[in-house]
Amino acid sequence: MNRRLDDIADDLIGRAGDARRFLIAVAGPPGAGKSTFADKLVQALRGKGEQAEVLPMDGFHMDDAVLKEKGLLSRKGAPETFDIRGLTDILTAVRQAEEEVLVPVFERSRELAVAAARIISPKHRFIVVEGNYLLLKEERWAGLAGLFDYSIMLTPPHDVLEQRLVDRWRHFGLSEDAVETKVAGNDLPNGHLILAGSRTADLTLAGVE
């Protein structure tokens, strides 16, 4: 097991004590490796006998039809293109750990969120919530602060982020012009906003191994 992840998992277990539920926010710019890190952290926790699950913020993307109506389709992925009320309501229900909660999951290949696609069960003690704006200080996003017990910010170097984003959109078959528009016109500006406008995390990591 990755030693750093092993140490982080041990620390989280110690911090959780006898809590029935412990929510961890994993934030960072687009391309920072949040999904990969969250999955590995959950596996590390499970390897220590804990019940853990990932809750991805991307499931709360507004649908393309809604974004078109709002004139925001070209900004998909920006803070204003997420259902922050829905996310807040789900996280509040999950935090209570009283009943099964069904959460949406985003399918990148189809560019849409699938409702009730993952189960958060009362038996899941650790919930790793991953998403770009979980620590953002801006307006309604700031209201999420009290829902997390611990926070992690991923901050890879700019050139690493840019290359990952270019590779991501090429993988989905976009033209080079479309890739440039996505990366330079939306993803990287969103990343700058996250790095400049987020609360200080309990733990900041420069990379994901």
HUQUIDA-V848298 format. One record per pair of residues at least 24 apart in sequence whose ideal C-beta (glycine too) atoms are under 8 Angstrom apart, sorted by the first residue. I is the first residue (numbers start at 1). J is the second residue. Records with the same first field share a line. If there is no record, write none. Layout:
# HUQUIDA-V848298
I: J ; J
This chain:
# HUQUIDA-V848298
1: 44 ; 47
2: 40 ; 44 ; 209
4: 205 ; 209
5: 40 ; 41 ; 44 ; 209
6: 44
8: 41 ; 44 ; 152 ; 203
9: 41 ; 44 ; 45 ; 47 ; 48 ; 50
10: 48
12: 45 ; 126 ; 150
13: 45 ; 48 ; 50
15: 149 ; 150
16: 125 ; 126 ; 149
19: 125 ; 149
20: 97 ; 122 ; 125
21: 94 ; 95 ; 96 ; 97 ; 124 ; 125 ; 126 ; 127
22: 125 ; 126 ; 127 ; 149 ; 150
23: 91 ; 94 ; 95 ; 127 ; 129 ; 147 ; 148 ; 149 ; 150
24: 126 ; 127 ; 128 ; 129 ; 148 ; 149 ; 150 ; 151 ; 152
25: 129 ; 130 ; 131 ; 134 ; 135 ; 144 ; 148 ; 150 ; 151 ; 152 ; 201
26: 128 ; 129 ; 130 ; 131 ; 134 ; 151 ; 152 ; 154
27: 130 ; 131 ; 132 ; 133 ; 134 ; 135 ; 136 ; 151 ; 152 ; 153 ; 154 ; 194 ; 198 ; 201
28: 132 ; 153 ; 154 ; 155 ; 156 ; 194
29: 132 ; 154 ; 155 ; 156 ; 161 ; 187 ; 188 ; 190 ; 191 ; 192 ; 194 ; 195
30: 77 ; 132 ; 161 ; 165 ; 187 ; 188 ; 190 ; 191
31: 156 ; 160 ; 161 ; 162 ; 164 ; 165 ; 168 ; 187 ; 191
32: 154 ; 155 ; 156 ; 161 ; 191 ; 208
33: 154 ; 156 ; 164 ; 207 ; 208
34: 130 ; 131 ; 132 ; 154
35: 130
36: 208
37: 130 ; 152 ; 154 ; 205 ; 208
38: 128 ; 130
40: 208
41: 128
42: 126 ; 128
45: 126
50: 125 ; 126
51: 121 ; 123 ; 124 ; 125 ; 126
52: 124 ; 125 ; 126 ; 127 ; 128
53: 118 ; 119 ; 120 ; 121 ; 124 ; 126 ; 127 ; 128
54: 118 ; 127 ; 128 ; 129 ; 130
55: 90 ; 91 ; 94 ; 103 ; 118 ; 120 ; 127 ; 128 ; 129 ; 130
56: 105 ; 106 ; 129 ; 130 ; 131
57: 82 ; 87 ; 129 ; 130 ; 131 ; 132 ; 133 ; 134
58: 105 ; 106 ; 113 ; 131
59: 103 ; 104 ; 105 ; 106 ; 113 ; 114 ; 117 ; 118
60: 84 ; 86 ; 87 ; 90 ; 104 ; 113
61: 106 ; 112 ; 113
63: 112 ; 113
64: 111 ; 112
74: 185 ; 186
75: 186
76: 111 ; 186
77: 132 ; 186 ; 187 ; 190
78: 186 ; 190
79: 132 ; 133 ; 136 ; 138 ; 141 ; 190 ; 193
82: 133
84: 140 ; 141
85: 140
87: 144
88: 140 ; 143 ; 144 ; 147
91: 129 ; 144 ; 147
92: 147
94: 120 ; 127
95: 147
97: 122
98: 122
108: 172
109: 172
132: 190 ; 194
133: 194 ; 198
135: 194 ; 198 ; 199 ; 201
136: 193 ; 194 ; 197 ; 198 ; 199
137: 197 ; 198 ; 199
138: 197
145: 199
150: 202 ; 203
151: 199 ; 201 ; 202 ; 203
152: 201 ; 202 ; 203 ; 204 ; 205
153: 198 ; 200 ; 201 ; 203 ; 204 ; 205
154: 204 ; 205 ; 206 ; 207 ; 208
155: 195 ; 204 ; 205 ; 206
156: 206 ; 207 ; 208
157: 206
160: 207
161: 188 ; 191
162: 188
